[in-house]
Amino acid sequence: MGISKNFIAFILMLTACTSLFAEPQKKVNLTQGVIKEIRKSIYLSSSDRAMMNALTNNKLTELALNRDFLTKHKNTLFNHKIKTKGITNQEHSGRCWLFAGLNMLRAKVIEEYKLKDFEFSQSYLMFWDKMEKSNFFLESIIETADRDLNDREVVLFLKNPIGDGGLWSYVVNLIDKYGVVPKEIMPESYNSSNSWLMNSLIARKLRKDATILRDMKKNGENESELEAKKLDMLKVIYKMLVLNLGEPPEAFEWRYEDREENVSEAKTYTPKEFYKKVVSEDLNHYVALMNYSGQEYDTLLQFDQSRNIYERNDPQYANLQIEKMKELAFKSILDDEPVWFACDIIKDGDPKRGILSPEIIDYSSVYGVKIELNKEERIRYRDSYANHAMVFTGVDVKGGKPIKWLVEDSHGSERGHSGHWSMYNDWFDKYVYVVIINREYLSPRVKDIFKQKPKHLPPWDPMIAILKKNK
């Protein structure tokens, strides 16, 4: 005998109503009973035990190294390379963004003057970056002095007053305001190359200054009194920087020897004159492109309160799909134009051999677990971010398309293959976030993005919050 449709409907409705009154699911806490259940769930096979023995006695990345891919990698040959000389070394500091920016310009100066080698003083611009960040911090403290100390923006300022990290726009701002000098004019000091302690002590002094400025404003002192006090504070910061880094020159004499061993006449320059006469590269011709998966493409993004110089503009990026960004970087390299870029250097790389590929490290085989997020998830859930800046100086091309990219790093010649990385094309897709491109390579459509009214993102946005804390 068949069951009517009406009866079935009645039973389904009754079941649904009953579920409304069912007891809510209890939370699973790590009670002894739950721990016992978890313990029972694990079974270690003989191969699992062999892996446990290996993992507890060896470096994980060496065990997870993909031998098949390493064999396939074979060489570090590139059929298009930009002429460069030497490898710079930022040592134990987070100035990659600055080294990468100056390395872009260094290649041009070496070629223009037929030099055996040349390096700009990173310490000189580091000095002014610290001064500008100190001024920005103190000004921000004055502006937010009436807010609670747990205010999200105030917390961000107090957390990292003058860290080493930075963006491409910092390079442009600093050079435009202060010029550049050759490395021999203001060489590295111990504390420029090992900056952690210097940074932490200056940050402590700035936080103490913040308590004074907030108290002054609370007590009703006016803006001119606050600014006068701020000036006194900046004088102390300047002295601390001089003691750590040396004093930056107002003018200097420079002469050089070319590859033919011809020695030039000595000339005197100010740092700004040196940039204008010797380097003469208009950095305003370059624009910043970003691949921010999860934000609308072909839009202009602005990261508020993320500049290094108080009176300058906050950084802006045209948000493009990765293929378009890659196409413009490819075009630049083929035209012998080095490309500054920012990426997540921590993921899927082998620094010993200088390989960046999603296949080089195979953690899934080690744990028997798939560990994968897409690019949008990696950004939004703080798994990946642009933590290092370097320079593209070559590309390996097959069938008119890039296979792998030659990358110049700034951690000395001992890292990678003589200071370089081989970045595979699929690694570019996953972990490159920003490229800096000369406007001449942009299509009219991309140029128009920079005419848009920008979408404002806060300084704690997952993309920018870590961009400023580089390796």
CORTA-V830421 format. One line per field, one symbol per residue. burial: I if it has 9 or more other C-alpha atoms within 8 Angstrom, else O. Layout:
burial: ???
This chain:
burial: OOOOOOOIOOOOOOOOOOOOOOOOOOOOOOOOOIIOOOOOOOOOOOOOIOIOOIIOOOOOOOIIIIOOIIOOOOOOOIOIIIOOIOIIOIOOIIIIIIIIIIIIIIIIIIIOOOIIOIIIIIIIIIIIIIIIIIIIIIIIIIOOIOOOOOOOOIIIIOOOIIIIIIIIOIIIIIIOOIIIIIIOIIIIIOIIIIIOOIIOOIIOOIIOIIOOIIOIIIOOIOOOOIOOIIOOIIOOIIOIIIOIIIOOOOOIOOIOIIOOOOOOOOOOIIIIIIIIOOIOOOOOOIIIIIIIIOOOOIIIIIIIOIIIIIOOOIIIIIIIIOOOIIOIIIIIIIOIIIIIIIIIIOOIIIIOIIIIIIOIIIOIOIOOOOOOOOIIIIIOOOOIIIIIIIIIIIIIIOOOOIIIIIIIIIIIIOIIIOIIIIIIIOIIIOIIIIIIIIIOIIOOOIIOIOOOOIOOIOIOIIIIIIIIIII
